[in-house]
Amino acid sequence: MRIPRELVEVLLVPLRVMLCGTAWIQAGAWRVREVRPGRGAAAVSLAYSLDAMVGLLLFFQLVLRPGIHFYGS
């Protein structure tokens, strides 16, 4: 673990993360099309997201966890 030393490391990284997160949240909100007062947004299926998460977890556990041998020995 690395301890931040300079003010740029302490302020710039969280600011960038916050701005990227805000843009990501707004991009998700743009997907909602039909919202009327008194009614919620239509439910979106989570199947694709869950499939992607399981696939990524399997990749990390089966490929990256044992390690990748870069040399022929």
FENZIMO-V317025 format. One record per pair of residues at least 4 apart in sequence whose C-alpha atoms are under 6 Angstrom apart, sorted by sequence separation. I is the first residue (numbers start at 1). J is the second residue. D is the distance in Angstrom with one decimal. If there is no record, write none. Layout:
i=I j=J d=D
i=I j=J d=D
//
This chain:
i=8 j=12 d=5.2
i=17 j=21 d=6.0
i=58 j=62 d=5.8
i=59 j=63 d=5.4
i=60 j=64 d=4.8
i=61 j=65 d=5.1
i=4 j=9 d=5.8
i=60 j=65 d=6.0
i=35 j=41 d=5.4
//
